[in-house]
């Protein structure tokens, strides 16, 4: 795939004119959206022979909490309760 086409590969509904595959042109835009929402990055590179390699880089996951350890991070109080509970984004 030419470099100019690679730049457009993340455009919604765009498909290379010489593509032998059927499709809607939404796969890479959806993947890019999910990867960016996760704090990562996606790049396209020429694959050996023909086609492209999509390289996805994601942030490492935070470490798992130790069982029995008190919660870390922000906390909030529930009305009528004295115990501190973890704050949730929802």
N, CA, C and O atoms as a CHARMM CRD file, in Angstrom:
* protein
*
  360
    1    1 UNK  N      0.85700  -1.17300   0.00000 PROA 1      0.00000
    2    1 UNK  CA     0.00000   0.00000   0.00000 PROA 1      0.00000
    3    1 UNK  C      0.90500   1.23900   0.00000 PROA 1      0.00000
    4    1 UNK  O      1.82100   1.33500   0.81700 PROA 1      0.00000
    5    2 UNK  N      0.65700   2.16400  -0.89100 PROA 2      0.00000
    6    2 UNK  CA     1.46300   3.38600  -0.92500 PROA 2      0.00000
    7    2 UNK  C      1.32700   4.19300   0.36700 PROA 2      0.00000
    8    2 UNK  O      0.32700   4.08500   1.07600 PROA 2      0.00000
    9    3 UNK  N      2.34400   4.99900   0.65900 PROA 3      0.00000
   10    3 UNK  CA     2.36600   5.81000   1.87900 PROA 3      0.00000
   11    3 UNK  C      1.15600   6.73100   1.95200 PROA 3      0.00000
   12    3 UNK  O      0.57700   6.90500   3.02400 PROA 3      0.00000
   13    4 UNK  N      0.76800   7.32000   0.83200 PROA 4      0.00000
   14    4 UNK  CA    -0.39700   8.22800   0.81500 PROA 4      0.00000
   15    4 UNK  C     -1.67200   7.48400   1.21600 PROA 4      0.00000
   16    4 UNK  O     -2.51600   8.03500   1.92400 PROA 4      0.00000
   17    5 UNK  N     -1.81300   6.24400   0.76700 PROA 5      0.00000
   18    5 UNK  CA    -3.00000   5.45700   1.13400 PROA 5      0.00000
   19    5 UNK  C     -2.95600   5.05300   2.60600 PROA 5      0.00000
   20    5 UNK  O     -3.99500   4.98800   3.26300 PROA 5      0.00000
   21    6 UNK  N     -1.74900   4.78000   3.12900 PROA 6      0.00000
   22    6 UNK  CA    -1.64000   4.42800   4.54600 PROA 6      0.00000
   23    6 UNK  C     -2.12100   5.55000   5.44600 PROA 6      0.00000
   24    6 UNK  O     -2.71300   5.30400   6.49700 PROA 6      0.00000
   25    7 UNK  N     -1.86500   6.78900   5.02900 PROA 7      0.00000
   26    7 UNK  CA    -2.31600   7.94000   5.81600 PROA 7      0.00000
   27    7 UNK  C     -3.83700   8.00900   5.84900 PROA 7      0.00000
   28    7 UNK  O     -4.41000   8.50400   6.82100 PROA 7      0.00000
   29    8 UNK  N     -4.49200   7.52800   4.81600 PROA 8      0.00000
   30    8 UNK  CA    -5.96200   7.56400   4.76400 PROA 8      0.00000
   31    8 UNK  C     -6.61600   6.31100   5.33500 PROA 8      0.00000
   32    8 UNK  O     -7.83900   6.27100   5.47400 PROA 8      0.00000
   33    9 UNK  N     -5.84900   5.30700   5.66200 PROA 9      0.00000
   34    9 UNK  CA    -6.39800   4.01700   6.08900 PROA 9      0.00000
   35    9 UNK  C     -7.25200   4.12400   7.34800 PROA 9      0.00000
   36    9 UNK  O     -8.09400   3.25900   7.59400 PROA 9      0.00000
   37   10 UNK  N     -7.05000   5.16800   8.14800 PROA 10     0.00000
   38   10 UNK  CA    -7.84400   5.34500   9.36700 PROA 10     0.00000
   39   10 UNK  C     -9.08000   6.21600   9.14100 PROA 10     0.00000
   40   10 UNK  O     -9.83300   6.46300  10.08200 PROA 10     0.00000
   41   11 UNK  N     -9.30200   6.68400   7.91000 PROA 11     0.00000
   42   11 UNK  CA   -10.50500   7.45600   7.59700 PROA 11     0.00000
   43   11 UNK  C    -11.69900   6.51300   7.52900 PROA 11     0.00000
   44   11 UNK  O    -11.60400   5.41900   6.97100 PROA 11     0.00000
   45   12 UNK  N    -12.80400   6.93200   8.08700 PROA 12     0.00000
   46   12 UNK  CA   -14.01600   6.09200   8.06200 PROA 12     0.00000
   47   12 UNK  C    -14.48300   5.87000   6.63100 PROA 12     0.00000
   48   12 UNK  O    -14.50500   6.79300   5.81600 PROA 12     0.00000
   49   13 UNK  N    -14.85000   4.64400   6.34600 PROA 13     0.00000
   50   13 UNK  CA   -15.41200   4.19900   5.07100 PROA 13     0.00000
   51   13 UNK  C    -14.42000   4.23900   3.91300 PROA 13     0.00000
   52   13 UNK  O    -14.80800   3.98000   2.77400 PROA 13     0.00000
   53   14 UNK  N    -13.15800   4.55300   4.16900 PROA 14     0.00000
   54   14 UNK  CA   -12.17400   4.57000   3.09200 PROA 14     0.00000
   55   14 UNK  C    -11.64200   3.16700   2.86800 PROA 14     0.00000
   56   14 UNK  O    -11.36000   2.43600   3.81700 PROA 14     0.00000
   57   15 UNK  N    -11.50800   2.80100   1.59900 PROA 15     0.00000
   58   15 UNK  CA   -10.91900   1.51400   1.22800 PROA 15     0.00000
   59   15 UNK  C     -9.96800   1.74600   0.07100 PROA 15     0.00000
   60   15 UNK  O    -10.24200   2.56300  -0.80800 PROA 15     0.00000
   61   16 UNK  N     -8.86800   1.04300   0.06500 PROA 16     0.00000
   62   16 UNK  CA    -7.90800   1.16000  -1.03000 PROA 16     0.00000
   63   16 UNK  C     -8.56700   0.67700  -2.32200 PROA 16     0.00000
   64   16 UNK  O     -9.30700  -0.30700  -2.32600 PROA 16     0.00000
   65   17 UNK  N     -8.29100   1.37400  -3.39600 PROA 17     0.00000
   66   17 UNK  CA    -8.92800   1.01400  -4.67000 PROA 17     0.00000
   67   17 UNK  C     -8.47600  -0.35700  -5.16900 PROA 17     0.00000
   68   17 UNK  O     -9.21100  -1.02100  -5.90100 PROA 17     0.00000
   69   18 UNK  N     -7.27800  -0.78400  -4.78200 PROA 18     0.00000
   70   18 UNK  CA    -6.78700  -2.08800  -5.23600 PROA 18     0.00000
   71   18 UNK  C     -7.00400  -3.19700  -4.21100 PROA 18     0.00000
   72   18 UNK  O     -6.40100  -4.26500  -4.32100 PROA 18     0.00000
   73   19 UNK  N     -7.86100  -2.95700  -3.21400 PROA 19     0.00000
   74   19 UNK  CA    -8.09200  -3.94000  -2.15800 PROA 19     0.00000
   75   19 UNK  C     -8.85300  -5.14700  -2.70300 PROA 19     0.00000
   76   19 UNK  O     -9.91100  -4.98500  -3.31000 PROA 19     0.00000
   77   20 UNK  N     -8.32200  -6.36500  -2.48900 PROA 20     0.00000
   78   20 UNK  CA    -9.02200  -7.56000  -2.95900 PROA 20     0.00000
   79   20 UNK  C    -10.12000  -8.01900  -1.99500 PROA 20     0.00000
   80   20 UNK  O    -10.83000  -8.98200  -2.28100 PROA 20     0.00000
   81   21 UNK  N    -10.26200  -7.33400  -0.85300 PROA 21     0.00000
   82   21 UNK  CA   -11.21400  -7.75500   0.17600 PROA 21     0.00000
   83   21 UNK  C    -12.43900  -6.85800   0.19000 PROA 21     0.00000
   84   21 UNK  O    -12.36000  -5.65900  -0.08000 PROA 21     0.00000
   85   22 UNK  N    -13.57900  -7.46900   0.51400 PROA 22     0.00000
   86   22 UNK  CA   -14.79000  -6.68300   0.73800 PROA 22     0.00000
   87   22 UNK  C    -14.75100  -6.16100   2.16300 PROA 22     0.00000
   88   22 UNK  O    -14.10500  -6.75100   3.02800 PROA 22     0.00000
   89   23 UNK  N    -15.42200  -5.08600   2.40100 PROA 23     0.00000
   90   23 UNK  CA   -15.48100  -4.54100   3.75300 PROA 23     0.00000
   91   23 UNK  C    -16.10800  -3.16500   3.72700 PROA 23     0.00000
   92   23 UNK  O    -16.36900  -2.60500   2.66300 PROA 23     0.00000
   93   24 UNK  N    -16.34600  -2.62900   4.90400 PROA 24     0.00000
   94   24 UNK  CA   -16.99500  -1.32100   5.00600 PROA 24     0.00000
   95   24 UNK  C    -16.00000  -0.18400   5.17000 PROA 24     0.00000
   96   24 UNK  O    -16.36100   0.97900   4.99100 PROA 24     0.00000
   97   25 UNK  N    -14.75200  -0.49700   5.50800 PROA 25     0.00000
   98   25 UNK  CA   -13.78100   0.55400   5.76500 PROA 25     0.00000
   99   25 UNK  C    -13.90400   1.12100   7.16900 PROA 25     0.00000
  100   25 UNK  O    -13.47800   2.24800   7.42100 PROA 25     0.00000
  101   26 UNK  N    -14.48300   0.35100   8.09100 PROA 26     0.00000
  102   26 UNK  CA   -14.64900   0.82800   9.46200 PROA 26     0.00000
  103   26 UNK  C    -13.73200   0.12700  10.46500 PROA 26     0.00000
  104   26 UNK  O    -13.60900   0.58500  11.60100 PROA 26     0.00000
  105   27 UNK  N    -13.09600  -0.95700  10.07600 PROA 27     0.00000
  106   27 UNK  CA   -12.29500  -1.73400  11.02200 PROA 27     0.00000
  107   27 UNK  C    -11.16200  -0.94400  11.65500 PROA 27     0.00000
  108   27 UNK  O    -11.08000  -0.86200  12.88100 PROA 27     0.00000
  109   28 UNK  N    -10.28400  -0.35800  10.84000 PROA 28     0.00000
  110   28 UNK  CA    -9.15800   0.39100  11.39400 PROA 28     0.00000
  111   28 UNK  C     -9.59200   1.63900  12.15000 PROA 28     0.00000
  112   28 UNK  O     -9.01200   1.92700  13.19600 PROA 28     0.00000
  113   29 UNK  N    -10.59200   2.40300  11.67400 PROA 29     0.00000
  114   29 UNK  CA   -11.02900   3.54800  12.48200 PROA 29     0.00000
  115   29 UNK  C    -11.56300   3.13900  13.86200 PROA 29     0.00000
  116   29 UNK  O    -11.33200   3.84200  14.84600 PROA 29     0.00000
  117   30 UNK  N    -12.26200   2.02700  13.93700 PROA 30     0.00000
  118   30 UNK  CA   -12.78000   1.56200  15.22900 PROA 30     0.00000
  119   30 UNK  C    -11.62400   1.13800  16.12900 PROA 30     0.00000
  120   30 UNK  O    -11.59700   1.48200  17.31100 PROA 30     0.00000
  121   31 UNK  N    -10.67500   0.39700  15.57700 PROA 31     0.00000
  122   31 UNK  CA    -9.51600  -0.03200  16.36300 PROA 31     0.00000
  123   31 UNK  C     -8.74600   1.18300  16.85700 PROA 31     0.00000
  124   31 UNK  O     -8.35400   1.23100  18.02300 PROA 31     0.00000
  125   32 UNK  N     -8.52200   2.17100  15.98600 PROA 32     0.00000
  126   32 UNK  CA    -7.78800   3.37400  16.39900 PROA 32     0.00000
  127   32 UNK  C     -8.50000   4.07400  17.54200 PROA 32     0.00000
  128   32 UNK  O     -7.86000   4.51300  18.49700 PROA 32     0.00000
  129   33 UNK  N     -9.82400   4.18200  17.45200 PROA 33     0.00000
  130   33 UNK  CA   -10.59700   4.83700  18.51100 PROA 33     0.00000
  131   33 UNK  C    -10.42700   4.09500  19.84600 PROA 33     0.00000
  132   33 UNK  O    -10.19900   4.72500  20.87900 PROA 33     0.00000
  133   34 UNK  N    -10.53800   2.77700  19.82500 PROA 34     0.00000
  134   34 UNK  CA   -10.40400   1.99200  21.05400 PROA 34     0.00000
  135   34 UNK  C     -8.98900   2.07100  21.62400 PROA 34     0.00000
  136   34 UNK  O     -8.80700   2.17900  22.83700 PROA 34     0.00000
  137   35 UNK  N     -7.99300   2.01700  20.74500 PROA 35     0.00000
  138   35 UNK  CA    -6.60500   2.08500  21.19900 PROA 35     0.00000
  139   35 UNK  C     -6.31400   3.44800  21.81500 PROA 35     0.00000
  140   35 UNK  O     -5.69700   3.52400  22.87800 PROA 35     0.00000
  141   36 UNK  N     -6.74800   4.52200  21.16800 PROA 36     0.00000
  142   36 UNK  CA    -6.51400   5.86300  21.71600 PROA 36     0.00000
  143   36 UNK  C     -7.27000   6.05800  23.02800 PROA 36     0.00000
  144   36 UNK  O     -6.75800   6.69500  23.94900 PROA 36     0.00000
  145   37 UNK  N     -8.49300   5.51100  23.12200 PROA 37     0.00000
  146   37 UNK  CA    -9.26700   5.62500  24.36300 PROA 37     0.00000
  147   37 UNK  C     -8.57600   4.90400  25.51500 PROA 37     0.00000
  148   37 UNK  O     -8.78300   5.24400  26.68000 PROA 37     0.00000
  149   38 UNK  N     -7.76300   3.91800  25.19200 PROA 38     0.00000
  150   38 UNK  CA    -7.02500   3.17300  26.21000 PROA 38     0.00000
  151   38 UNK  C     -5.65800   3.78200  26.49900 PROA 38     0.00000
  152   38 UNK  O     -4.88100   3.22700  27.27600 PROA 38     0.00000
  153   39 UNK  N     -5.36300   4.92300  25.87600 PROA 39     0.00000
  154   39 UNK  CA    -4.08100   5.57700  26.09600 PROA 39     0.00000
  155   39 UNK  C     -2.95800   5.01000  25.25700 PROA 39     0.00000
  156   39 UNK  O     -1.78500   5.22000  25.56500 PROA 39     0.00000
  157   40 UNK  N     -3.30300   4.29000  24.19600 PROA 40     0.00000
  158   40 UNK  CA    -2.28600   3.66200  23.35800 PROA 40     0.00000
  159   40 UNK  C     -2.12500   4.35300  22.01900 PROA 40     0.00000
  160   40 UNK  O     -2.60800   5.46500  21.80700 PROA 40     0.00000
  161   41 UNK  N     -1.43400   3.66700  21.12400 PROA 41     0.00000
  162   41 UNK  CA    -1.15600   4.20000  19.80300 PROA 41     0.00000
  163   41 UNK  C     -1.16800   3.04900  18.80400 PROA 41     0.00000
  164   41 UNK  O     -0.84200   1.91300  19.15100 PROA 41     0.00000
  165   42 UNK  N     -1.54300   3.34600  17.56500 PROA 42     0.00000
  166   42 UNK  CA    -1.53500   2.35000  16.49400 PROA 42     0.00000
  167   42 UNK  C     -0.85100   2.96700  15.28900 PROA 42     0.00000
  168   42 UNK  O     -1.10600   4.12100  14.94200 PROA 42     0.00000
  169   43 UNK  N      0.02000   2.19600  14.65200 PROA 43     0.00000
  170   43 UNK  CA     0.70500   2.64000  13.44200 PROA 43     0.00000
  171   43 UNK  C      0.65400   1.52700  12.41100 PROA 43     0.00000
  172   43 UNK  O      0.54300   0.35000  12.75500 PROA 43     0.00000
  173   44 UNK  N      0.73500   1.90900  11.14500 PROA 44     0.00000
  174   44 UNK  CA     0.73100   0.94900  10.04500 PROA 44     0.00000
  175   44 UNK  C      2.10000   0.92200   9.39100 PROA 44     0.00000
  176   44 UNK  O      2.72400   1.96200   9.18200 PROA 44     0.00000
  177   45 UNK  N      2.55800  -0.27800   9.07100 PROA 45     0.00000
  178   45 UNK  CA     3.86600  -0.46300   8.45100 PROA 45     0.00000
  179   45 UNK  C      3.73200  -1.48100   7.32900 PROA 45     0.00000
  180   45 UNK  O      2.89000  -2.37600   7.38800 PROA 45     0.00000
  181   46 UNK  N      4.56900  -1.33700   6.30700 PROA 46     0.00000
  182   46 UNK  CA     4.55700  -2.30600   5.21900 PROA 46     0.00000
  183   46 UNK  C      4.88200  -3.69200   5.75200 PROA 46     0.00000
  184   46 UNK  O      5.80200  -3.86800   6.55000 PROA 46     0.00000
  185   47 UNK  N      4.11700  -4.66500   5.29800 PROA 47     0.00000
  186   47 UNK  CA     4.36200  -6.05100   5.68400 PROA 47     0.00000
  187   47 UNK  C      5.24700  -6.69800   4.62700 PROA 47     0.00000
  188   47 UNK  O      5.23800  -6.28100   3.46900 PROA 47     0.00000
  189   48 UNK  N      6.00100  -7.70100   5.01400 PROA 48     0.00000
  190   48 UNK  CA     6.78900  -8.41400   4.00400 PROA 48     0.00000
  191   48 UNK  C      5.86100  -8.99300   2.93200 PROA 48     0.00000
  192   48 UNK  O      4.84700  -9.61100   3.25600 PROA 48     0.00000
  193   49 UNK  N      6.19400  -8.80100   1.70400 PROA 49     0.00000
  194   49 UNK  CA     5.33200  -9.27000   0.61500 PROA 49     0.00000
  195   49 UNK  C      4.32300  -8.19600   0.25300 PROA 49     0.00000
  196   49 UNK  O      4.66200  -7.21300  -0.40600 PROA 49     0.00000
  197   50 UNK  N      3.08800  -8.38100   0.68200 PROA 50     0.00000
  198   50 UNK  CA     2.03900  -7.38700   0.42300 PROA 50     0.00000
  199   50 UNK  C      1.27700  -7.12100   1.70300 PROA 50     0.00000
  200   50 UNK  O      1.37800  -7.88200   2.66600 PROA 50     0.00000
  201   51 UNK  N      0.52500  -6.05600   1.71400 PROA 51     0.00000
  202   51 UNK  CA    -0.32800  -5.74200   2.85500 PROA 51     0.00000
  203   51 UNK  C      0.35700  -4.85900   3.88200 PROA 51     0.00000
  204   51 UNK  O      1.39400  -4.24700   3.62100 PROA 51     0.00000
  205   52 UNK  N     -0.25400  -4.81100   5.05700 PROA 52     0.00000
  206   52 UNK  CA     0.21400  -3.94900   6.13200 PROA 52     0.00000
  207   52 UNK  C      0.27500  -4.71200   7.43900 PROA 52     0.00000
  208   52 UNK  O     -0.44800  -5.68600   7.64600 PROA 52     0.00000
  209   53 UNK  N      1.14800  -4.25100   8.31200 PROA 53     0.00000
  210   53 UNK  CA     1.16500  -4.69400   9.70800 PROA 53     0.00000
  211   53 UNK  C      0.64000  -3.53300  10.53700 PROA 53     0.00000
  212   53 UNK  O      1.10200  -2.40100  10.39000 PROA 53     0.00000
  213   54 UNK  N     -0.31100  -3.80800  11.39400 PROA 54     0.00000
  214   54 UNK  CA    -0.79800  -2.79900  12.33600 PROA 54     0.00000
  215   54 UNK  C     -0.11200  -3.07000  13.66600 PROA 54     0.00000
  216   54 UNK  O     -0.25100  -4.15400  14.23100 PROA 54     0.00000
  217   55 UNK  N      0.62900  -2.08700  14.16600 PROA 55     0.00000
  218   55 UNK  CA     1.30600  -2.22400  15.45200 PROA 55     0.00000
  219   55 UNK  C      0.55100  -1.42500  16.49400 PROA 55     0.00000
  220   55 UNK  O      0.39100  -0.21000  16.37900 PROA 55     0.00000
  221   56 UNK  N      0.09400  -2.13100  17.50800 PROA 56     0.00000
  222   56 UNK  CA    -0.67800  -1.51900  18.58400 PROA 56     0.00000
  223   56 UNK  C      0.18800  -1.49700  19.83800 PROA 56     0.00000
  224   56 UNK  O      0.74000  -2.52000  20.24300 PROA 56     0.00000
  225   57 UNK  N      0.29800  -0.32700  20.44100 PROA 57     0.00000
  226   57 UNK  CA     1.03900  -0.18700  21.70000 PROA 57     0.00000
  227   57 UNK  C      0.06500   0.32500  22.74600 PROA 57     0.00000
  228   57 UNK  O     -0.56400   1.36800  22.56700 PROA 57     0.00000
  229   58 UNK  N     -0.05300  -0.41800  23.84500 PROA 58     0.00000
  230   58 UNK  CA    -0.95500  -0.03700  24.93000 PROA 58     0.00000
  231   58 UNK  C     -0.16000   0.25700  26.19100 PROA 58     0.00000
  232   58 UNK  O      0.96100  -0.21900  26.36900 PROA 58     0.00000
  233   59 UNK  N     -0.77100   1.05500  27.06300 PROA 59     0.00000
  234   59 UNK  CA    -0.14500   1.31300  28.37000 PROA 59     0.00000
  235   59 UNK  C     -0.15800   0.02800  29.17500 PROA 59     0.00000
  236   59 UNK  O     -1.07000  -0.78300  29.01800 PROA 59     0.00000
  237   60 UNK  N      0.83200  -0.17700  30.03200 PROA 60     0.00000
  238   60 UNK  CA     0.78300  -1.35200  30.90600 PROA 60     0.00000
  239   60 UNK  C     -0.37700  -1.21700  31.89300 PROA 60     0.00000
  240   60 UNK  O     -0.73600  -0.11500  32.30700 PROA 60     0.00000
  241   61 UNK  N     -0.93900  -2.33700  32.25000 PROA 61     0.00000
  242   61 UNK  CA    -2.02600  -2.34600  33.23200 PROA 61     0.00000
  243   61 UNK  C     -1.45700  -2.02600  34.60900 PROA 61     0.00000
  244   61 UNK  O     -0.31700  -2.38600  34.90200 PROA 61     0.00000
  245   62 UNK  N     -2.24400  -1.34400  35.47100 PROA 62     0.00000
  246   62 UNK  CA    -1.76800  -1.08300  36.82600 PROA 62     0.00000
  247   62 UNK  C     -1.63300  -2.40000  37.59200 PROA 62     0.00000
  248   62 UNK  O     -2.31700  -3.37400  37.27600 PROA 62     0.00000
  249   63 UNK  N     -0.76500  -2.43200  38.58700 PROA 63     0.00000
  250   63 UNK  CA    -0.60300  -3.66900  39.36200 PROA 63     0.00000
  251   63 UNK  C     -1.88700  -4.02300  40.10300 PROA 63     0.00000
  252   63 UNK  O     -2.66000  -3.14700  40.49300 PROA 63     0.00000
  253   64 UNK  N     -2.09500  -5.31100  40.28700 PROA 64     0.00000
  254   64 UNK  CA    -3.26700  -5.77400  41.03000 PROA 64     0.00000
  255   64 UNK  C     -3.08400  -5.46600  42.50400 PROA 64     0.00000
  256   64 UNK  O     -1.97200  -5.57200  43.02100 PROA 64     0.00000
  257   65 UNK  N     -4.16700  -5.08000  43.20000 PROA 65     0.00000
  258   65 UNK  CA    -4.03800  -4.81700  44.63900 PROA 65     0.00000
  259   65 UNK  C     -3.76300  -6.11700  45.40300 PROA 65     0.00000
  260   65 UNK  O     -4.17400  -7.20000  44.98800 PROA 65     0.00000
  261   66 UNK  N     -3.07200  -5.98200  46.50600 PROA 66     0.00000
  262   66 UNK  CA    -2.78600  -7.12600  47.36400 PROA 66     0.00000
  263   66 UNK  C     -4.05600  -7.48600  48.12400 PROA 66     0.00000
  264   66 UNK  O     -4.68500  -6.61000  48.71700 PROA 66     0.00000
  265   67 UNK  N     -4.44700  -8.76900  48.11700 PROA 67     0.00000
  266   67 UNK  CA    -5.65800  -9.16000  48.85200 PROA 67     0.00000
  267   67 UNK  C     -5.54000  -8.77000  50.32500 PROA 67     0.00000
  268   67 UNK  O     -4.51300  -9.00800  50.96000 PROA 67     0.00000
  269   68 UNK  N     -6.59200  -8.17700  50.85200 PROA 68     0.00000
  270   68 UNK  CA    -6.63600  -7.77900  52.25300 PROA 68     0.00000
  271   68 UNK  C     -6.05900  -6.40300  52.51900 PROA 68     0.00000
  272   68 UNK  O     -6.16500  -5.89600  53.63600 PROA 68     0.00000
  273   69 UNK  N     -5.44800  -5.78500  51.50900 PROA 69     0.00000
  274   69 UNK  CA    -4.88100  -4.44700  51.69400 PROA 69     0.00000
  275   69 UNK  C     -5.99300  -3.40400  51.59700 PROA 69     0.00000
  276   69 UNK  O     -6.96400  -3.61300  50.87000 PROA 69     0.00000
  277   70 UNK  N     -5.87200  -2.28600  52.31400 PROA 70     0.00000
  278   70 UNK  CA    -6.89600  -1.24300  52.21600 PROA 70     0.00000
  279   70 UNK  C     -6.90000  -0.66000  50.81100 PROA 70     0.00000
  280   70 UNK  O     -5.86100  -0.64100  50.15100 PROA 70     0.00000
  281   71 UNK  N     -8.04700  -0.18500  50.34300 PROA 71     0.00000
  282   71 UNK  CA    -8.12600   0.37800  48.99200 PROA 71     0.00000
  283   71 UNK  C     -7.24100   1.61500  48.87800 PROA 71     0.00000
  284   71 UNK  O     -7.08100   2.37800  49.83000 PROA 71     0.00000
  285   72 UNK  N     -6.67300   1.79100  47.69400 PROA 72     0.00000
  286   72 UNK  CA    -5.86100   2.98100  47.45800 PROA 72     0.00000
  287   72 UNK  C     -6.62200   3.90300  46.51800 PROA 72     0.00000
  288   72 UNK  O     -7.59000   3.49200  45.87900 PROA 72     0.00000
  289   73 UNK  N     -6.18500   5.13100  46.44100 PROA 73     0.00000
  290   73 UNK  CA    -6.82500   6.09300  45.55400 PROA 73     0.00000
  291   73 UNK  C     -7.88900   6.89400  46.27500 PROA 73     0.00000
  292   73 UNK  O     -8.02700   6.80000  47.49500 PROA 73     0.00000
  293   74 UNK  N     -8.65200   7.69400  45.50900 PROA 74     0.00000
  294   74 UNK  CA    -9.65600   8.56000  46.13200 PROA 74     0.00000
  295   74 UNK  C    -10.75800   7.75700  46.81700 PROA 74     0.00000
  296   74 UNK  O    -11.11900   6.66900  46.36800 PROA 74     0.00000
  297   75 UNK  N    -11.27300   8.29400  47.88400 PROA 75     0.00000
  298   75 UNK  CA   -12.37300   7.64500  48.59600 PROA 75     0.00000
  299   75 UNK  C    -13.50800   8.64200  48.76300 PROA 75     0.00000
  300   75 UNK  O    -13.32100   9.84800  48.60200 PROA 75     0.00000
  301   76 UNK  N    -14.65800   8.13600  49.07900 PROA 76     0.00000
  302   76 UNK  CA   -15.81800   9.00100  49.33000 PROA 76     0.00000
  303   76 UNK  C    -16.60900   8.42300  50.49000 PROA 76     0.00000
  304   76 UNK  O    -16.50700   7.23500  50.79600 PROA 76     0.00000
  305   77 UNK  N    -17.38300   9.25700  51.11900 PROA 77     0.00000
  306   77 UNK  CA   -18.21600   8.80500  52.23300 PROA 77     0.00000
  307   77 UNK  C    -19.63800   8.65200  51.75300 PROA 77     0.00000
  308   77 UNK  O    -20.14900   9.49700  51.01800 PROA 77     0.00000
  309   78 UNK  N    -20.26500   7.59400  52.16200 PROA 78     0.00000
  310   78 UNK  CA   -21.67800   7.40000  51.86200 PROA 78     0.00000
  311   78 UNK  C    -22.47800   7.99300  53.00500 PROA 78     0.00000
  312   78 UNK  O    -22.09600   7.84600  54.16600 PROA 78     0.00000
  313   79 UNK  N    -23.57400   8.65600  52.70000 PROA 79     0.00000
  314   79 UNK  CA   -24.39600   9.21700  53.78100 PROA 79     0.00000
  315   79 UNK  C    -24.83400   8.11800  54.74700 PROA 79     0.00000
  316   79 UNK  O    -25.29300   7.05300  54.33300 PROA 79     0.00000
  317   80 UNK  N    -24.68400   8.39800  56.04300 PROA 80     0.00000
  318   80 UNK  CA   -25.11900   7.44600  57.06400 PROA 80     0.00000
  319   80 UNK  C    -24.12000   6.33900  57.33900 PROA 80     0.00000
  320   80 UNK  O    -24.38500   5.46500  58.16500 PROA 80     0.00000
  321   81 UNK  N    -22.99300   6.35500  56.67600 PROA 81     0.00000
  322   81 UNK  CA   -21.98100   5.33200  56.89000 PROA 81     0.00000
  323   81 UNK  C    -20.71300   5.98000  57.40900 PROA 81     0.00000
  324   81 UNK  O    -20.39900   7.11500  57.05200 PROA 81     0.00000
  325   82 UNK  N    -19.99400   5.27300  58.23800 PROA 82     0.00000
  326   82 UNK  CA   -18.74100   5.79500  58.76500 PROA 82     0.00000
  327   82 UNK  C    -17.54200   5.20800  58.04400 PROA 82     0.00000
  328   82 UNK  O    -16.44800   5.76800  58.09700 PROA 82     0.00000
  329   83 UNK  N    -17.74000   4.08200  57.37100 PROA 83     0.00000
  330   83 UNK  CA   -16.62400   3.43900  56.67900 PROA 83     0.00000
  331   83 UNK  C    -16.32900   4.17000  55.37300 PROA 83     0.00000
  332   83 UNK  O    -17.23400   4.68200  54.71400 PROA 83     0.00000
  333   84 UNK  N    -15.07900   4.20700  55.01900 PROA 84     0.00000
  334   84 UNK  CA   -14.68600   4.81600  53.75300 PROA 84     0.00000
  335   84 UNK  C    -14.76100   3.75700  52.66100 PROA 84     0.00000
  336   84 UNK  O    -14.30400   2.62800  52.84400 PROA 84     0.00000
  337   85 UNK  N    -15.33000   4.12300  51.54600 PROA 85     0.00000
  338   85 UNK  CA   -15.45500   3.19100  50.42800 PROA 85     0.00000
  339   85 UNK  C    -14.74400   3.77700  49.22000 PROA 85     0.00000
  340   85 UNK  O    -14.62400   4.99700  49.10900 PROA 85     0.00000
  341   86 UNK  N    -14.26900   2.93000  48.31300 PROA 86     0.00000
  342   86 UNK  CA   -13.57600   3.45200  47.13700 PROA 86     0.00000
  343   86 UNK  C    -14.51800   4.30200  46.28000 PROA 86     0.00000
  344   86 UNK  O    -15.70600   4.00000  46.16300 PROA 86     0.00000
  345   87 UNK  N    -13.98200   5.35700  45.69000 PROA 87     0.00000
  346   87 UNK  CA   -14.76300   6.19400  44.78800 PROA 87     0.00000
  347   87 UNK  C    -14.77500   5.55000  43.40600 PROA 87     0.00000
  348   87 UNK  O    -13.73100   5.12500  42.91000 PROA 87     0.00000
  349   88 UNK  N    -15.91100   5.47900  42.80200 PROA 88     0.00000
  350   88 UNK  CA   -16.04200   4.91700  41.47300 PROA 88     0.00000
  351   88 UNK  C    -16.43900   6.02400  40.50200 PROA 88     0.00000
  352   88 UNK  O    -17.13500   6.95800  40.90200 PROA 88     0.00000
  353   89 UNK  N    -16.01700   5.94900  39.23300 PROA 89     0.00000
  354   89 UNK  CA   -16.29700   7.01400  38.28200 PROA 89     0.00000
  355   89 UNK  C    -17.74700   7.09800  37.85000 PROA 89     0.00000
  356   89 UNK  O    -18.12900   8.07800  37.20900 PROA 89     0.00000
  357   90 UNK  N    -18.54900   6.13800  38.16500 PROA 90     0.00000
  358   90 UNK  CA   -19.94000   6.19700  37.72800 PROA 90     0.00000
  359   90 UNK  C    -20.77600   6.63100  38.80300 PROA 90     0.00000
  360   90 UNK  O    -21.99000   6.74500  38.63400 PROA 90     0.00000
